[in-house]
Structures are given as structure tokens and as C-alpha cells.
Amino acid sequence: MPGTLGLTAREVEPRAGYFMPSSRDVRAVYPNGVAFGADISVPLLDVLSVWGGLDYFKKTGKLTFTEEPTTLRLMPVFLGLKLGSVRRSRAVRPYAAAAAGYFSYKETNVIGTASGRRLGLVAQAGLLVGLKGRVSLDFHARYTMVKAAGEGADAVATELGGFQGGLGIGLGF
């Protein structure tokens, strides 16, 4: 069984993406926007890596009725597996990844503050394009799923996840 001996695809990756919430209710208040993050991957086998990371998305919108400012902050931390060649000898390396995420969220406005932490899912697919040395570009698409718990007797859980397309710079070590 192949091991990690000689594999050089351990990577740290700062990245940015354009986040689009999947919930119509969230989109009505908060427009799409830029999310920042970082990933790390460590090879286990020729085609399998441990994959983890964190994201940061903060957006100010307007409350639906009063149009007063409201701010949403989402910060998922995730850990899972990435499937794809870990050998840097390939110029283009497609991959797919899935992870469990621990999402922290906070919404602040004149009505008050709502915050919480929930478990969710992260799925990502992309292409790593090798550049010079141990540097690669990561063109990726990500989908996150997490429901924020509502408060009160008539509360409804709200989907805070969504789609994100982005670009990262992988730095091998």
C-alpha cells in the first residue's frame, strides 16, 4: 500500500472567494460578498489528504422593513478529507473534498444581537495548477450548509451556507 514517503503536496493556502448565500431570506438582507480564508492539506496516501481550514465572511446589509444597518459575520472552521493526486509532478491536479464544519455566526443590528455555533458541512471541488517550484493556484468551487437556530416559539431555522467560487495560492512545504 503506497504511503506518504516522497510526497511533497503538503500545502498551506491563503485564499479569497465570492460568497453567495443560498437562502433567499439571507440574500434579501445581505448581498453577496468576498470571503477570506486559509486551508491546509497533509497527504495520507497518493490520492488522499487530510484537509482543514477556516473562513471569514462579514457583510453589512439593511433590515427588511426599517432599512437600518445590520451586520452578519460567519466563521466556519472545518476538517475533512481531500481526494486527488498529491504528487506535484502533475501540472494540473483535480480534486474533491468534504469536511465537517463548526460554524460561528453573529448578527448585530438595532433590534439586538443573535449569535451561535452550529455544525455544518463543507464540500469543495477544484483544480490545482502547478506554477514554479512549490507554488500552485487553486481554482475552486465550494458549497457550505449550516442552519442557524431561531429563537422563540415561532422561530424558523435559517440556512446560512451557500456557494463560493474562489482562488487560492498553495504554498508547498
TIVO-2410 file (N, C-alpha, C; in nm, 3 decimals):
# residues 173
REC num residu      c1      c2      c3 atome chaine
REC   1      M   0.085  -0.118   0.000     N      A
REC   1      M   0.000   0.000   0.000    CA      A
REC   1      M   0.089   0.124   0.000     C      A
REC   2      P   0.068   0.218  -0.093     N      A
REC   2      P   0.154   0.335  -0.100    CA      A
REC   2      P   0.136   0.425   0.021     C      A
REC   3      G   0.245   0.483   0.066     N      A
REC   3      G   0.239   0.574   0.180    CA      A
REC   3      G   0.272   0.715   0.138     C      A
REC   4      T   0.309   0.797   0.233     N      A
REC   4      T   0.337   0.937   0.204    CA      A
REC   4      T   0.484   0.963   0.177     C      A
REC   5      L   0.569   0.861   0.181     N      A
REC   5      L   0.711   0.879   0.160    CA      A
REC   5      L   0.737   0.942   0.022     C      A
REC   6      G   0.805   1.052   0.017     N      A
REC   6      G   0.839   1.117  -0.108    CA      A
REC   6      G   0.731   1.209  -0.163     C      A
REC   7      L   0.617   1.217  -0.099     N      A
REC   7      L   0.512   1.305  -0.147    CA      A
REC   7      L   0.540   1.447  -0.097     C      A
REC   8      T   0.516   1.545  -0.183     N      A
REC   8      T   0.553   1.681  -0.148    CA      A
REC   8      T   0.434   1.776  -0.155     C      A
REC   9      A   0.314   1.726  -0.140     N      A
REC   9      A   0.197   1.811  -0.159    CA      A
REC   9      A   0.137   1.862  -0.029     C      A
REC  10      R   0.214   1.867   0.078     N      A
REC  10      R   0.164   1.936   0.197    CA      A
REC  10      R   0.155   2.083   0.160     C      A
REC  11      E   0.040   2.142   0.184     N      A
REC  11      E   0.021   2.280   0.140    CA      A
REC  11      E  -0.051   2.363   0.244     C      A
REC  12      V  -0.013   2.488   0.248     N      A
REC  12      V  -0.087   2.592   0.319    CA      A
REC  12      V  -0.137   2.684   0.210     C      A
REC  13      E  -0.264   2.725   0.220     N      A
REC  13      E  -0.321   2.803   0.111    CA      A
REC  13      E  -0.406   2.920   0.159     C      A
REC  14      P  -0.354   3.042   0.148     N      A
REC  14      P  -0.442   3.157   0.168    CA      A
REC  14      P  -0.531   3.170   0.045     C      A
REC  15      R  -0.657   3.213   0.066     N      A
REC  15      R  -0.747   3.221  -0.049    CA      A
REC  15      R  -0.853   3.327  -0.027     C      A
REC  16      A  -0.918   3.361  -0.137     N      A
REC  16      A  -1.031   3.454  -0.134    CA      A
REC  16      A  -1.136   3.399  -0.230     C      A
REC  17      G  -1.261   3.429  -0.201     N      A
REC  17      G  -1.369   3.383  -0.285    CA      A
REC  17      G  -1.487   3.477  -0.279     C      A
REC  18      Y  -1.582   3.454  -0.366     N      A
REC  18      Y  -1.703   3.534  -0.370    CA      A
REC  18      Y  -1.816   3.448  -0.316     C      A
REC  19      F  -1.869   3.484  -0.198     N      A
REC  19      F  -1.969   3.405  -0.129    CA      A
REC  19      F  -2.109   3.452  -0.164     C      A
REC  20      M  -2.196   3.356  -0.197     N      A
REC  20      M  -2.335   3.384  -0.233    CA      A
REC  20      M  -2.425   3.299  -0.144     C      A
REC  21      P  -2.491   3.357  -0.044     N      A
REC  21      P  -2.578   3.279   0.045    CA      A
REC  21      P  -2.687   3.208  -0.034     C      A
REC  22      S  -2.720   3.086   0.007     N      A
REC  22      S  -2.822   3.009  -0.066    CA      A
REC  22      S  -2.964   3.046  -0.024     C      A
REC  23      S  -2.982   3.098   0.095     N      A
REC  23      S  -3.115   3.133   0.144    CA      A
REC  23      S  -3.164   3.265   0.085     C      A
REC  24      R  -3.284   3.264   0.030     N      A
REC  24      R  -3.345   3.385  -0.024    CA      A
REC  24      R  -3.361   3.490   0.085     C      A
REC  25      D  -3.397   3.448   0.206     N      A
REC  25      D  -3.415   3.542   0.318    CA      A
REC  25      D  -3.284   3.611   0.354     C      A
REC  26      V  -3.174   3.536   0.355     N      A
REC  26      V  -3.044   3.596   0.387    CA      A
REC  26      V  -3.002   3.691   0.275     C      A
REC  27      R  -3.021   3.650   0.150     N      A
REC  27      R  -2.984   3.736   0.036    CA      A
REC  27      R  -3.065   3.865   0.033     C      A
REC  28      A  -3.187   3.863   0.085     N      A
REC  28      A  -3.270   3.984   0.087    CA      A
REC  28      A  -3.212   4.091   0.178     C      A
REC  29      V  -3.134   4.050   0.278     N      A
REC  29      V  -3.075   4.143   0.374    CA      A
REC  29      V  -2.927   4.168   0.347     C      A
REC  30      Y  -2.855   4.061   0.317     N      A
REC  30      Y  -2.710   4.070   0.298    CA      A
REC  30      Y  -2.673   4.036   0.154     C      A
REC  31      P  -2.610   4.128   0.084     N      A
REC  31      P  -2.568   4.099  -0.053    CA      A
REC  31      P  -2.450   4.000  -0.055     C      A
REC  32      N  -2.426   3.944  -0.170     N      A
REC  32      N  -2.309   3.859  -0.189    CA      A
REC  32      N  -2.184   3.939  -0.157     C      A
REC  33      G  -2.075   3.869  -0.128     N      A
REC  33      G  -1.953   3.943  -0.098    CA      A
REC  33      G  -1.831   3.855  -0.089     C      A
REC  34      V  -1.718   3.917  -0.064     N      A
REC  34      V  -1.589   3.850  -0.058    CA      A
REC  34      V  -1.572   3.780   0.077     C      A
REC  35      A  -1.522   3.656   0.069     N      A
REC  35      A  -1.486   3.579   0.189    CA      A
REC  35      A  -1.337   3.549   0.180     C      A
REC  36      F  -1.272   3.546   0.294     N      A
REC  36      F  -1.129   3.515   0.301    CA      A
REC  36      F  -1.110   3.390   0.384     C      A
REC  37      G  -0.999   3.321   0.361     N      A
REC  37      G  -0.975   3.202   0.440    CA      A
REC  37      G  -0.837   3.145   0.415     C      A
REC  38      A  -0.815   3.030   0.477     N      A
REC  38      A  -0.689   2.957   0.461    CA      A
REC  38      A  -0.718   2.809   0.478     C      A
REC  39      D  -0.648   2.729   0.401     N      A
REC  39      D  -0.660   2.583   0.409    CA      A
REC  39      D  -0.523   2.525   0.435     C      A
REC  40      I  -0.524   2.402   0.485     N      A
REC  40      I  -0.402   2.323   0.495    CA      A
REC  40      I  -0.438   2.181   0.455     C      A
REC  41      S  -0.348   2.116   0.383     N      A
REC  41      S  -0.369   1.976   0.348    CA      A
REC  41      S  -0.239   1.900   0.371     C      A
REC  42      V  -0.255   1.779   0.426     N      A
REC  42      V  -0.142   1.693   0.456    CA      A
REC  42      V  -0.173   1.556   0.397     C      A
REC  43      P  -0.085   1.505   0.308     N      A
REC  43      P  -0.115   1.378   0.242    CA      A
REC  43      P  -0.113   1.259   0.337     C      A
REC  44      L  -0.208   1.167   0.314     N      A
REC  44      L  -0.210   1.039   0.383    CA      A
REC  44      L  -0.163   0.929   0.290     C      A
REC  45      L  -0.216   0.931   0.167     N      A
REC  45      L  -0.183   0.834   0.062    CA      A
REC  45      L  -0.164   0.910  -0.069     C      A
REC  46      D  -0.135   0.837  -0.177     N      A
REC  46      D  -0.112   0.901  -0.307    CA      A
REC  46      D  -0.230   0.985  -0.354     C      A
REC  47      V  -0.352   0.951  -0.315     N      A
REC  47      V  -0.469   1.023  -0.363    CA      A
REC  47      V  -0.558   1.076  -0.250     C      A
REC  48      L  -0.510   1.076  -0.127     N      A
REC  48      L  -0.593   1.116  -0.014    CA      A
REC  48      L  -0.515   1.203   0.084     C      A
REC  49      S  -0.576   1.315   0.123     N      A
REC  49      S  -0.513   1.407   0.219    CA      A
REC  49      S  -0.612   1.443   0.329     C      A
REC  50      V  -0.559   1.475   0.446     N      A
REC  50      V  -0.639   1.540   0.550    CA      A
REC  50      V  -0.646   1.687   0.509     C      A
REC  51      W  -0.766   1.744   0.515     N      A
REC  51      W  -0.789   1.879   0.468    CA      A
REC  51      W  -0.864   1.958   0.575     C      A
REC  52      G  -0.817   2.076   0.605     N      A
REC  52      G  -0.884   2.159   0.704    CA      A
REC  52      G  -0.865   2.306   0.671     C      A
REC  53      G  -0.939   2.390   0.743     N      A
REC  53      G  -0.923   2.532   0.719    CA      A
REC  53      G  -1.023   2.616   0.795     C      A
REC  54      L  -1.025   2.743   0.760     N      A
REC  54      L  -1.118   2.837   0.820    CA      A
REC  54      L  -1.154   2.943   0.718     C      A
REC  55      D  -1.270   3.005   0.737     N      A
REC  55      D  -1.319   3.112   0.650    CA      A
REC  55      D  -1.363   3.230   0.735     C      A
REC  56      Y  -1.371   3.345   0.670     N      A
REC  56      Y  -1.422   3.464   0.737    CA      A
REC  56      Y  -1.504   3.543   0.634     C      A
REC  57      F  -1.631   3.565   0.667     N      A
REC  57      F  -1.720   3.644   0.582    CA      A
REC  57      F  -1.791   3.744   0.672     C      A
REC  58      K  -1.785   3.872   0.637     N      A
REC  58      K  -1.854   3.976   0.712    CA      A
REC  58      K  -1.919   4.069   0.611     C      A
REC  59      K  -2.048   4.094   0.632     N      A
REC  59      K  -2.121   4.178   0.537    CA      A
REC  59      K  -2.222   4.263   0.612     C      A
REC  60      T  -2.233   4.388   0.570     N      A
REC  60      T  -2.335   4.477   0.625    CA      A
REC  60      T  -2.445   4.492   0.522     C      A
REC  61      G  -2.569   4.480   0.568     N      A
REC  61      G  -2.685   4.496   0.482    CA      A
REC  61      G  -2.785   4.589   0.548     C      A
REC  62      K  -2.909   4.581   0.502     N      A
REC  62      K  -3.016   4.664   0.558    CA      A
REC  62      K  -3.131   4.575   0.602     C      A
REC  63      L  -3.185   4.605   0.721     N      A
REC  63      L  -3.302   4.532   0.768    CA      A
REC  63      L  -3.417   4.549   0.668     C      A
REC  64      T  -3.498   4.446   0.653     N      A
REC  64      T  -3.602   4.443   0.550    CA      A
REC  64      T  -3.702   4.558   0.563     C      A
REC  65      F  -3.753   4.583   0.683     N      A
REC  65      F  -3.860   4.683   0.699    CA      A
REC  65      F  -3.807   4.822   0.729     C      A
REC  66      T  -3.712   4.833   0.821     N      A
REC  66      T  -3.664   4.965   0.864    CA      A
REC  66      T  -3.547   5.017   0.782     C      A
REC  67      E  -3.481   4.928   0.710     N      A
REC  67      E  -3.363   4.959   0.630    CA      A
REC  67      E  -3.247   5.014   0.714     C      A
REC  68      E  -3.247   4.984   0.842     N      A
REC  68      E  -3.135   5.020   0.927    CA      A
REC  68      E  -3.022   4.919   0.905     C      A
REC  69      P  -2.897   4.960   0.930     N      A
REC  69      P  -2.785   4.869   0.904    CA      A
REC  69      P  -2.786   4.747   0.997     C      A
REC  70      T  -2.744   4.635   0.940     N      A
REC  70      T  -2.728   4.511   1.014    CA      A
REC  70      T  -2.604   4.441   0.962     C      A
REC  71      T  -2.531   4.375   1.049     N      A
REC  71      T  -2.405   4.312   1.012    CA      A
REC  71      T  -2.408   4.163   1.045     C      A
REC  72      L  -2.364   4.083   0.949     N      A
REC  72      L  -2.354   3.938   0.966    CA      A
REC  72      L  -2.208   3.897   0.956     C      A
REC  73      R  -2.165   3.813   1.050     N      A
REC  73      R  -2.030   3.757   1.047    CA      A
REC  73      R  -2.041   3.606   1.053     C      A
REC  74      L  -1.978   3.536   0.958     N      A
REC  74      L  -1.973   3.390   0.956    CA      A
REC  74      L  -1.827   3.346   0.962     C      A
REC  75      M  -1.798   3.250   1.050     N      A
REC  75      M  -1.662   3.198   1.062    CA      A
REC  75      M  -1.665   3.046   1.080     C      A
REC  76      P  -1.659   2.970   0.971     N      A
REC  76      P  -1.651   2.825   0.985    CA      A
REC  76      P  -1.506   2.778   0.999     C      A
REC  77      V  -1.488   2.676   1.081     N      A
REC  77      V  -1.362   2.603   1.093    CA      A
REC  77      V  -1.398   2.460   1.053     C      A
REC  78      F  -1.319   2.398   0.965     N      A
REC  78      F  -1.359   2.266   0.915    CA      A
REC  78      F  -1.241   2.171   0.907     C      A
REC  79      L  -1.274   2.040   0.907     N      A
REC  79      L  -1.175   1.934   0.896    CA      A
REC  79      L  -1.237   1.816   0.825     C      A
REC  80      G  -1.166   1.765   0.724     N      A
REC  80      G  -1.219   1.652   0.647    CA      A
REC  80      G  -1.112   1.589   0.561     C      A
REC  81      L  -1.154   1.538   0.445     N      A
REC  81      L  -1.065   1.467   0.355    CA      A
REC  81      L  -1.071   1.526   0.215     C      A
REC  82      K  -0.956   1.524   0.147     N      A
REC  82      K  -0.945   1.571   0.008    CA      A
REC  82      K  -0.898   1.452  -0.076     C      A
REC  83      L  -0.971   1.427  -0.186     N      A
REC  83      L  -0.939   1.319  -0.278    CA      A
REC  83      L  -0.883   1.377  -0.407     C      A
REC  84      G  -0.763   1.338  -0.443     N      A
REC  84      G  -0.696   1.387  -0.564    CA      A
REC  84      G  -0.548   1.361  -0.551     C      A
REC  85      S  -0.477   1.358  -0.662     N      A
REC  85      S  -0.334   1.329  -0.660    CA      A
REC  85      S  -0.260   1.431  -0.574     C      A
REC  86      V  -0.171   1.380  -0.490     N      A
REC  86      V  -0.091   1.469  -0.406    CA      A
REC  86      V   0.048   1.489  -0.465     C      A
REC  87      R   0.075   1.429  -0.578     N      A
REC  87      R   0.208   1.443  -0.641    CA      A
REC  87      R   0.217   1.572  -0.721     C      A
REC  88      R   0.318   1.650  -0.691     N      A
REC  88      R   0.337   1.779  -0.757    CA      A
REC  88      R   0.389   1.764  -0.899     C      A
REC  89      S   0.427   1.644  -0.941     N      A
REC  89      S   0.479   1.625  -1.076    CA      A
REC  89      S   0.371   1.648  -1.182     C      A
REC  90      R   0.245   1.648  -1.142     N      A
REC  90      R   0.135   1.673  -1.235    CA      A
REC  90      R   0.110   1.824  -1.241     C      A
REC  91      A   0.103   1.879  -1.363     N      A
REC  91      A   0.084   2.022  -1.380    CA      A
REC  91      A  -0.055   2.067  -1.335     C      A
REC  92      V  -0.158   1.984  -1.362     N      A
REC  92      V  -0.295   2.015  -1.321    CA      A
REC  92      V  -0.346   1.897  -1.239     C      A
REC  93      R  -0.393   1.928  -1.119     N      A
REC  93      R  -0.442   1.822  -1.028    CA      A
REC  93      R  -0.585   1.852  -0.987     C      A
REC  94      P  -0.684   1.782  -1.044     N      A
REC  94      P  -0.822   1.800  -0.998    CA      A
REC  94      P  -0.841   1.734  -0.862     C      A
REC  95      Y  -0.935   1.785  -0.785     N      A
REC  95      Y  -0.962   1.727  -0.654    CA      A
REC  95      Y  -1.107   1.751  -0.612     C      A
REC  96      A  -1.149   1.673  -0.515     N      A
REC  96      A  -1.279   1.692  -0.449    CA      A
REC  96      A  -1.254   1.674  -0.300     C      A
REC  97      A  -1.326   1.750  -0.218     N      A
REC  97      A  -1.305   1.745  -0.073    CA      A
REC  97      A  -1.438   1.761   0.000     C      A
REC  98      A  -1.443   1.702   0.118     N      A
REC  98      A  -1.561   1.715   0.203    CA      A
REC  98      A  -1.515   1.721   0.348     C      A
REC  99      A  -1.588   1.799   0.428     N      A
REC  99      A  -1.548   1.818   0.567    CA      A
REC  99      A  -1.668   1.850   0.655     C      A
REC 100      A  -1.652   1.822   0.782     N      A
REC 100      A  -1.746   1.869   0.883    CA      A
REC 100      A  -1.698   2.007   0.927     C      A
REC 101      G  -1.792   2.098   0.948     N      A
REC 101      G  -1.756   2.233   0.987    CA      A
REC 101      G  -1.822   2.275   1.117     C      A
REC 102      Y  -1.753   2.358   1.192     N      A
REC 102      Y  -1.805   2.418   1.314    CA      A
REC 102      Y  -1.820   2.566   1.283     C      A
REC 103      F  -1.943   2.611   1.263     N      A
REC 103      F  -1.972   2.745   1.215    CA      A
REC 103      F  -2.009   2.837   1.332     C      A
REC 104      S  -1.941   2.949   1.339     N      A
REC 104      S  -1.974   3.054   1.435    CA      A
REC 104      S  -2.040   3.166   1.356     C      A
REC 105      Y  -2.153   3.217   1.405     N      A
REC 105      Y  -2.220   3.327   1.336    CA      A
REC 105      Y  -2.265   3.431   1.437     C      A
REC 106      K  -2.273   3.556   1.389     N      A
REC 106      K  -2.318   3.666   1.474    CA      A
REC 106      K  -2.383   3.771   1.386     C      A
REC 107      E  -2.504   3.811   1.422     N      A
REC 107      E  -2.575   3.917   1.352    CA      A
REC 107      E  -2.601   4.029   1.452     C      A
REC 108      T  -2.564   4.151   1.415     N      A
REC 108      T  -2.578   4.266   1.504    CA      A
REC 108      T  -2.654   4.378   1.433     C      A
REC 109      N  -2.757   4.432   1.503     N      A
REC 109      N  -2.834   4.546   1.449    CA      A
REC 109      N  -2.907   4.614   1.564     C      A
REC 110      V  -2.990   4.713   1.533     N      A
REC 110      V  -3.059   4.790   1.637    CA      A
REC 110      V  -3.159   4.705   1.715     C      A
REC 111      I  -3.207   4.598   1.657     N      A
REC 111      I  -3.301   4.509   1.726    CA      A
REC 111      I  -3.229   4.431   1.836     C      A
REC 112      G  -3.101   4.398   1.811     N      A
REC 112      G  -3.024   4.322   1.907    CA      A
REC 112      G  -2.915   4.242   1.839     C      A
REC 113      T  -2.867   4.143   1.911     N      A
REC 113      T  -2.761   4.057   1.861    CA      A
REC 113      T  -2.807   3.913   1.866     C      A
REC 114      A  -2.785   3.841   1.758     N      A
REC 114      A  -2.812   3.697   1.753    CA      A
REC 114      A  -2.681   3.628   1.719     C      A
REC 115      S  -2.645   3.529   1.795     N      A
REC 115      S  -2.520   3.459   1.767    CA      A
REC 115      S  -2.534   3.313   1.806     C      A
REC 116      G  -2.444   3.233   1.756     N      A
REC 116      G  -2.446   3.092   1.789    CA      A
REC 116      G  -2.335   3.017   1.719     C      A
REC 117      R  -2.331   2.888   1.748     N      A
REC 117      R  -2.234   2.796   1.687    CA      A
REC 117      R  -2.311   2.671   1.648     C      A
REC 118      R  -2.289   2.626   1.526     N      A
REC 118      R  -2.361   2.510   1.475    CA      A
REC 118      R  -2.267   2.423   1.392     C      A
REC 119      L  -2.298   2.294   1.387     N      A
REC 119      L  -2.226   2.203   1.300    CA      A
REC 119      L  -2.286   2.209   1.160     C      A
REC 120      G  -2.202   2.198   1.059     N      A
REC 120      G  -2.247   2.200   0.922    CA      A
REC 120      G  -2.153   2.120   0.834     C      A
REC 121      L  -2.170   2.133   0.704     N      A
REC 121      L  -2.091   2.058   0.606    CA      A
REC 121      L  -2.026   2.152   0.507     C      A
REC 122      V  -1.909   2.111   0.458     N      A
REC 122      V  -1.835   2.185   0.357    CA      A
REC 122      V  -1.799   2.087   0.246     C      A
REC 123      A  -1.829   2.122   0.121     N      A
REC 123      A  -1.790   2.041   0.005    CA      A
REC 123      A  -1.719   2.133  -0.094     C      A
REC 124      Q  -1.612   2.082  -0.153     N      A
REC 124      Q  -1.534   2.166  -0.244    CA      A
REC 124      Q  -1.477   2.080  -0.356     C      A
REC 125      A  -1.470   2.137  -0.475     N      A
REC 125      A  -1.403   2.075  -0.590    CA      A
REC 125      A  -1.319   2.181  -0.657     C      A
REC 126      G  -1.209   2.139  -0.715     N      A
REC 126      G  -1.124   2.239  -0.778    CA      A
REC 126      G  -1.014   2.180  -0.863     C      A
REC 127      L  -0.934   2.270  -0.916     N      A
REC 127      L  -0.816   2.236  -0.994    CA      A
REC 127      L  -0.696   2.308  -0.934     C      A
REC 128      L  -0.594   2.232  -0.901     N      A
REC 128      L  -0.467   2.289  -0.858    CA      A
REC 128      L  -0.377   2.295  -0.981     C      A
REC 129      V  -0.330   2.414  -1.014     N      A
REC 129      V  -0.244   2.432  -1.131    CA      A
REC 129      V  -0.106   2.467  -1.080     C      A
REC 130      G  -0.010   2.379  -1.108     N      A
REC 130      G   0.126   2.399  -1.060    CA      A
REC 130      G   0.195   2.515  -1.130     C      A
REC 131      L   0.261   2.598  -1.051     N      A
REC 131      L   0.343   2.706  -1.105    CA      A
REC 131      L   0.488   2.669  -1.079     C      A
REC 132      K   0.574   2.766  -1.063     N      A
REC 132      K   0.715   2.738  -1.035    CA      A
REC 132      K   0.737   2.687  -0.894     C      A
REC 133      G   0.826   2.590  -0.883     N      A
REC 133      G   0.862   2.540  -0.751    CA      A
REC 133      G   0.745   2.477  -0.679     C      A
REC 134      R   0.724   2.518  -0.556     N      A
REC 134      R   0.618   2.460  -0.472    CA      A
REC 134      R   0.495   2.550  -0.463     C      A
REC 135      V   0.471   2.628  -0.565     N      A
REC 135      V   0.357   2.720  -0.566    CA      A
REC 135      V   0.254   2.671  -0.666     C      A
REC 136      S   0.128   2.677  -0.628     N      A
REC 136      S   0.020   2.638  -0.719    CA      A
REC 136      S  -0.098   2.733  -0.702     C      A
REC 137      L  -0.178   2.743  -0.806     N      A
REC 137      L  -0.304   2.817  -0.799    CA      A
REC 137      L  -0.416   2.717  -0.780     C      A
REC 138      D  -0.511   2.751  -0.695     N      A
REC 138      D  -0.626   2.664  -0.669    CA      A
REC 138      D  -0.753   2.736  -0.714     C      A
REC 139      F  -0.810   2.690  -0.824     N      A
REC 139      F  -0.938   2.740  -0.872    CA      A
REC 139      F  -1.044   2.646  -0.815     C      A
REC 140      H  -1.134   2.698  -0.732     N      A
REC 140      H  -1.225   2.607  -0.663    CA      A
REC 140      H  -1.368   2.661  -0.654     C      A
REC 141      A  -1.459   2.566  -0.633     N      A
REC 141      A  -1.599   2.596  -0.605    CA      A
REC 141      A  -1.633   2.524  -0.475     C      A
REC 142      R  -1.703   2.595  -0.386     N      A
REC 142      R  -1.734   2.541  -0.254    CA      A
REC 142      R  -1.881   2.561  -0.224     C      A
REC 143      Y  -1.937   2.464  -0.153     N      A
REC 143      Y  -2.074   2.479  -0.104    CA      A
REC 143      Y  -2.075   2.445   0.044     C      A
REC 144      T  -2.135   2.532   0.124     N      A
REC 144      T  -2.146   2.508   0.268    CA      A
REC 144      T  -2.293   2.498   0.306     C      A
REC 145      M  -2.319   2.416   0.406     N      A
REC 145      M  -2.455   2.400   0.458    CA      A
REC 145      M  -2.451   2.410   0.611     C      A
REC 146      V  -2.528   2.505   0.665     N      A
REC 146      V  -2.541   2.517   0.810    CA      A
REC 146      V  -2.669   2.595   0.838     C      A
REC 147      K  -2.744   2.548   0.935     N      A
REC 147      K  -2.869   2.616   0.972    CA      A
REC 147      K  -2.851   2.685   1.106     C      A
REC 148      A  -2.885   2.814   1.109     N      A
REC 148      A  -2.882   2.892   1.233    CA      A
REC 148      A  -3.013   2.865   1.306     C      A
REC 149      A  -3.003   2.838   1.433     N      A
REC 149      A  -3.123   2.812   1.514    CA      A
REC 149      A  -3.198   2.941   1.538     C      A
REC 150      G  -3.329   2.936   1.522     N      A
REC 150      G  -3.412   3.052   1.552    CA      A
REC 150      G  -3.443   3.058   1.701     C      A
REC 151      E  -3.494   3.172   1.745     N      A
REC 151      E  -3.529   3.190   1.885    CA      A
REC 151      E  -3.679   3.216   1.896     C      A
REC 152      G  -3.737   3.174   2.007     N      A
REC 152      G  -3.879   3.199   2.031    CA      A
REC 152      G  -3.966   3.084   1.984     C      A
REC 153      A  -4.095   3.091   2.017     N      A
REC 153      A  -4.189   2.984   1.988    CA      A
REC 153      A  -4.215   2.967   1.839     C      A
REC 154      D  -4.213   3.074   1.763     N      A
REC 154      D  -4.243   3.066   1.620    CA      A
REC 154      D  -4.116   3.076   1.534     C      A
REC 155      A  -4.001   3.045   1.592     N      A
REC 155      A  -3.873   3.060   1.523    CA      A
REC 155      A  -3.857   2.955   1.412     C      A
REC 156      V  -3.791   2.998   1.307     N      A
REC 156      V  -3.759   2.911   1.194    CA      A
REC 156      V  -3.607   2.912   1.176     C      A
REC 157      A  -3.548   2.794   1.158     N      A
REC 157      A  -3.404   2.787   1.132    CA      A
REC 157      A  -3.375   2.847   0.995     C      A
REC 158      T  -3.264   2.919   0.985     N      A
REC 158      T  -3.226   2.986   0.861    CA      A
REC 158      T  -3.097   2.926   0.807     C      A
REC 159      E  -3.095   2.896   0.678     N      A
REC 159      E  -2.974   2.844   0.614    CA      A
REC 159      E  -2.875   2.959   0.594     C      A
REC 160      L  -2.756   2.944   0.654     N      A
REC 160      L  -2.652   3.046   0.641    CA      A
REC 160      L  -2.543   3.007   0.543     C      A
REC 161      G  -2.549   2.887   0.491     N      A
REC 161      G  -2.449   2.842   0.395    CA      A
REC 161      G  -2.475   2.898   0.257     C      A
REC 162      G  -2.394   2.852   0.163     N      A
REC 162      G  -2.411   2.897   0.027    CA      A
REC 162      G  -2.297   2.854  -0.062     C      A
REC 163      F  -2.296   2.909  -0.181     N      A
REC 163      F  -2.197   2.876  -0.282    CA      A
REC 163      F  -2.086   2.981  -0.281     C      A
REC 164      Q  -1.964   2.933  -0.306     N      A
REC 164      Q  -1.850   3.024  -0.314    CA      A
REC 164      Q  -1.756   2.978  -0.424     C      A
REC 165      G  -1.719   3.068  -0.513     N      A
REC 165      G  -1.616   3.041  -0.612    CA      A
REC 165      G  -1.495   3.121  -0.573     C      A
REC 166      G  -1.376   3.063  -0.589     N      A
REC 166      G  -1.261   3.139  -0.544    CA      A
REC 166      G  -1.128   3.094  -0.602     C      A
REC 167      L  -1.026   3.159  -0.554     N      A
REC 167      L  -0.888   3.136  -0.597    CA      A
REC 167      L  -0.797   3.137  -0.474     C      A
REC 168      G  -0.709   3.038  -0.468     N      A
REC 168      G  -0.612   3.032  -0.360    CA      A
REC 168      G  -0.471   3.019  -0.416     C      A
REC 169      I  -0.374   3.047  -0.333     N      A
REC 169      I  -0.233   3.029  -0.370    CA      A
REC 169      I  -0.176   2.925  -0.276     C      A
REC 170      G  -0.151   2.805  -0.330     N      A
REC 170      G  -0.098   2.695  -0.249    CA      A
REC 170      G   0.053   2.708  -0.237     C      A
REC 171      L   0.101   2.698  -0.115     N      A
REC 171      L   0.243   2.705  -0.085    CA      A
REC 171      L   0.285   2.572  -0.025     C      A
REC 172      G   0.360   2.492  -0.100     N      A
REC 172      G   0.402   2.360  -0.054    CA      A
REC 172      G   0.517   2.368   0.044     C      A
REC 173      F   0.518   2.270   0.132     N      A
REC 173      F   0.632   2.263   0.226    CA      A
REC 173      F   0.667   2.118   0.251     C      A
***
